[in-house]
Amino acid sequence: MHKKNLVLFIKSIVVGMFMLVPGISGGTLAIILNIYEGLLSSLSHLFKNFKSNFLYLLIALLGGVLG
């Protein structure tokens, strides 16, 4: 796993943990941690570079679920 993917995974875990805390928005936390734009970009261009975008979304999803 590349360092960039590991950082994304850890940030996604943090977002997932704070989704359970009342009053804290996961979207706001994603913006603060600088992963929101990457998520939107990967979703909007999913089929242009499927493997790379799907991997990005999968890592973010797994981190969020684990958190």
C-alpha positions, 0 to 999 in steps of 0.5 A: 500500500502506498503512503498516499493510500495509507493516509487516505485510509487513516483520514477515512477512519477519522471521518467514520469515527466522527460520523457517530458524534452528534453535531459533527458533520462527516462532510465538514470533516472530510473538507477539513482533512482534504479528502472531500474533493478527491471523493467528488472527483473520483465519483464524477470521473469513475468510468474515465479511469475506473481502476484508480478511481474505484481504488480511491473510493474503496479505500475511503469506504473501508476506512469509513466503515472501520471508523 
